[in-house]
Each structure stands twice: as C-alpha cells, then as structure tokens.
Amino acid sequence: MSERLVVGDLDFEVRRSPRRRTLEITVERDGTLVLRVPESCSTERLEAFARDRELWVQTRLAERAPLAPAARPREYVSGESFFYLGREHRLLLVDDPEASPLRLRGSQFELRRDQAHRGRFYFVRWYTRNAKAWLRRCVRTWQDRLEVKPTAVEVQDLGNRWGSCGTSGRLNFHWKTILLPPTAAEYVVVHEMVHLLVPDHSREFWARLERAVPDWRSRKEWLAREGGRHVL
C-alpha cells in the first residue's frame, strides 16, 4: 500500500528513494500530489515541508484549467438533457413555426424542430443571455460585501477558463458558468471579484477568499471534479 500524507485538505502520495537527497512536490496532470523524499525522511519533516509549500500547491491547483471538455457532445433531439444552474432539463422538439427557436418552458427546453440543425447556436445564445442576468445579480450582491466595484461584467467564451479579472477592473465569465449549480457559479464569481483586491494567488488572496466563502475549498474541488460534465 502506498504511503500517504494528508495536510489540511491536501492529500499527498509519498514516494521515497535512497538516491534522493532533497524533498520535492509535483502536481501531476490528473491533479495527484506527489511528495518525493529521501528514504529516511521523518514524518515530522514531511509535514513541515508540505505545510510550508501548501500555498504553492494551492496556487498550482488553481491555475489548472478546471473547465474540462464534456464527456460527450450533446445531441439536439427529444429526450436529450441540458444543464441550467445545475439542474438537468429534458429537450423537446416542437413543431410550432410561431414559437421562439428555443425556450425553457416549465421543466423542459423546447427547440423548434426546423431549427434543430442550429441547436448549439440557439443554446449558446440562450445561455449567454441568461448568464448575463444571473451573474450580474450575483456580482451586485457581493460587491458591497467585498467593498469592490468592477468596471464591467461581461459574458463570453473564455476557452478553458470559467472567469477572469482584467487590470481595468472588468470581470469576464464564461457563458457556461450558468450551467453550474449556484454554489459553484458563485465561487467563480467571488474568486474573480477577490482578484479586484489581490491580483495574484498569494497568501493574502486565499485568506480574503476564505473570509468571504469559508467553504471555498469544497466548492473549488467540486468544480475541478464535476465541472467538466456541466458543459455543452
């Protein structure tokens, strides 16, 4: 059984080697934390080293792209499911030339059958419009608590990032953020808003984030683990 070391919310796999003279932490591509150490290194020294490097590890994990690709592309057919604020809604193709191309009606999305070939276009447009309204309300809720005032809040395609904070004070969010559960989407918002106060991922940044959202670690971990399922 492999040796493990848990420090705070970080779980390290310890790999000892008789040839190694120094201690090293690596963050593997899958997010696994590996602590490479000399064979005779004591547990106390391991813990002290890991705690000293905890901020560095958290920064490396935060810098990893959390917006993973979807497990499979969505199909624009009746019965397919689409996320909105963390809930899955079934799609129904309708034969109504007078209806909007796409709408959320009750608990299901309705897409005109004659527009199914442009399904992604209409979903992206619908998500973007609704993301703007929801995210801007969330920003307004938090700006007084954090005592910040962004210059603008925009929603667009940010590639593999959920959000960003520009040097001008502009907050940018991926339209896919609206597919996430509210707690995860709120974490993205507050994370970027804290960057209005602290531009980097220094110790001060994480301390301010923790004061604002005490359970930020669990939200961030959920986003890294499950966020890839909540994409289009």
C-alpha positions in Angstrom: 0.0 0.0 0.0 1.4 3.4 -0.9 2.4 5.9 1.8 0.2 8.9 2.0 0.4 12.2 3.9 -2.7 14.5 4.5 -2.1 18.1 5.3 -5.2 20.2 5.6 -7.3 19.4 2.5 -4.3 18.2 0.5 -3.6 14.5 0.1 0.0 13.6 -1.0 1.3 10.3 -2.3 4.8 9.9 -0.7 7.5 8.3 -2.8 10.8 7.5 -1.0 14.1 6.9 -2.8 17.5 6.0 -1.4 19.1 8.1 -4.1 17.2 11.3 -3.3 18.7 14.0 -1.1 16.0 16.7 -1.3 12.3 17.0 -0.9 10.1 17.8 -3.9 6.4 18.3 -4.6 4.9 17.7 -8.0 1.4 18.2 -9.2 0.6 15.5 -11.8 -1.5 16.2 -14.8 -4.5 14.5 -13.2 -4.2 16.6 -10.1 -2.4 14.0 -8.0 0.0 15.4 -5.5 3.3 13.6 -5.2 5.9 14.2 -2.5 9.3 12.8 -3.5 11.6 12.5 -0.5 14.8 10.7 0.8 14.2 7.2 2.1 14.9 8.0 5.7 13.0 11.3 5.9 10.9 11.6 9.0 7.1 12.2 9.1 7.6 15.4 11.0 9.9 16.8 8.3 7.5 15.7 5.6 4.6 17.5 7.3 6.7 20.7 7.9 7.8 20.8 4.3 4.2 20.2 3.0 2.8 22.9 5.2 5.5 25.3 4.1 4.6 24.6 0.4 0.8 24.5 0.9 0.2 27.9 -0.7 2.4 26.9 -3.7 0.4 23.8 -4.2 -3.0 25.6 -3.9 -1.8 28.1 -6.5 -0.7 25.3 -8.9 -4.1 23.6 -8.5 -5.9 26.8 -9.0 -4.0 27.6 -12.2 -5.0 24.3 -13.8 -7.8 24.6 -16.3 -10.9 23.5 -14.5 -13.2 23.6 -17.5 -12.7 20.2 -18.9 -14.3 19.0 -22.1 -17.7 17.4 -21.9 -17.8 13.6 -21.6 -19.8 13.5 -24.9 -21.3 16.2 -27.2 -25.0 16.9 -26.7 -27.4 15.9 -29.4 -30.3 18.2 -30.3 -33.0 15.5 -30.2 -36.1 15.0 -27.9 -35.1 13.4 -24.7 -31.5 14.8 -24.5 -30.7 16.6 -21.3 -29.2 20.1 -20.8 -28.0 21.7 -17.6 -29.1 25.1 -16.3 -28.0 26.2 -12.9 -27.0 22.7 -12.0 -30.3 21.0 -12.9 -30.9 18.8 -15.9 -33.8 19.7 -18.2 -35.0 17.4 -21.0 -35.2 18.7 -24.5 -38.4 18.5 -26.6 -38.5 19.2 -30.3 -41.7 21.1 -31.2 -43.5 21.7 -34.4 -44.6 25.3 -33.9 -43.4 27.8 -36.5 -44.6 30.7 -34.3 -42.7 29.7 -31.2 -39.3 31.0 -30.3 -36.4 28.9 -31.6 -35.5 27.9 -28.0 -37.2 28.4 -24.7 -37.3 26.9 -21.2 -40.9 26.1 -20.5 -41.6 24.6 -17.1 -39.0 21.9 -16.5 -38.0 21.3 -20.1 -36.4 23.1 -23.0 -38.3 23.4 -26.2 -36.5 23.7 -29.5 -38.2 24.1 -32.8 -37.7 21.1 -34.9 -37.0 23.1 -38.0 -34.1 24.8 -36.1 -32.6 21.6 -34.6 -29.7 21.7 -37.0 -28.8 25.1 -35.3 -29.4 23.8 -31.8 -26.0 24.7 -30.4 -26.2 28.2 -31.7 -29.6 28.8 -30.0 -28.5 27.2 -26.7 -25.3 29.3 -26.6 -27.4 32.4 -27.2 -29.9 31.4 -24.6 -27.3 30.6 -22.0 -25.3 33.8 -22.7 -28.4 36.0 -22.2 -29.4 34.3 -19.0 -25.9 34.1 -17.7 -25.6 37.9 -18.0 -28.6 38.5 -15.9 -27.8 35.9 -13.2 -24.1 36.7 -13.0 -24.6 40.5 -12.8 -27.1 40.0 -10.0 -24.5 37.8 -8.2 -21.8 40.5 -8.6 -24.1 43.2 -7.3 -24.8 41.0 -4.2 -21.1 40.6 -3.5 -19.6 43.9 -4.4 -20.8 45.6 -1.2 -19.6 42.7 1.0 -16.2 42.7 -0.6 -16.2 46.6 -0.9 -15.2 46.4 -4.6 -16.8 47.9 -7.7 -16.0 46.2 -11.0 -16.0 48.5 -14.1 -18.0 46.0 -16.2 -19.3 42.4 -16.1 -19.2 40.6 -19.4 -20.1 37.1 -20.5 -18.4 35.4 -23.4 -16.5 32.3 -24.5 -13.3 32.2 -22.4 -12.0 28.9 -23.7 -10.8 26.7 -20.8 -11.4 29.3 -18.1 -14.5 29.9 -16.1 -13.7 33.5 -15.4 -11.1 36.3 -15.5 -10.4 39.7 -14.0 -8.9 42.4 -16.1 -6.4 45.0 -14.9 -9.1 47.6 -15.7 -11.5 46.1 -13.2 -13.6 44.3 -15.8 -14.9 40.9 -14.8 -15.3 38.3 -17.5 -17.2 35.0 -17.2 -17.7 32.0 -19.5 -21.3 31.6 -20.6 -21.0 28.0 -19.5 -20.9 29.2 -15.9 -24.7 29.3 -15.9 -24.8 25.6 -16.4 -23.2 25.1 -12.9 -25.1 24.7 -9.6 -25.5 28.2 -7.9 -22.8 27.4 -5.3 -20.2 26.6 -7.9 -21.1 29.6 -10.1 -21.0 31.8 -7.0 -17.5 30.5 -6.2 -16.3 31.5 -9.7 -17.8 35.0 -9.2 -16.3 35.6 -5.8 -12.9 34.2 -6.9 -12.7 36.7 -9.7 -14.0 39.6 -7.5 -11.3 38.9 -4.9 -8.8 39.5 -7.7 -10.0 43.1 -7.8 -8.4 43.3 -4.4 -5.5 40.9 -4.8 -4.4 40.3 -8.4 -2.4 37.2 -7.8 -2.8 33.9 -5.9 -0.8 35.0 -2.9 -1.5 34.0 0.7 -3.5 37.2 1.0 -5.7 36.2 -1.8 -6.6 32.9 -0.3 -7.1 34.5 3.1 -9.6 37.0 1.7 -11.4 34.4 -0.3 -11.7 32.2 2.8 -13.2 35.1 4.8 -15.8 35.6 2.1 -16.5 32.0 1.3 -15.3 29.7 4.2 -16.1 26.5 2.2 -14.3 27.7 -1.0 -12.1 24.6 -1.0 -15.0 22.2 -1.3 -16.6 24.4 -4.0 -13.3 24.5 -5.9 -12.8 20.8 -5.6 -16.3 20.1 -6.9 -15.7 22.4 -9.8 -12.5 20.6 -10.7 -14.1 17.2 -10.3 -17.6 17.7 -11.8 -17.4 20.9 -13.8 -16.5 19.1 -17.0 -19.9 17.4 -17.0 -21.7 20.8 -16.9 -20.7 21.9 -20.4 -22.3 22.0 -23.8 
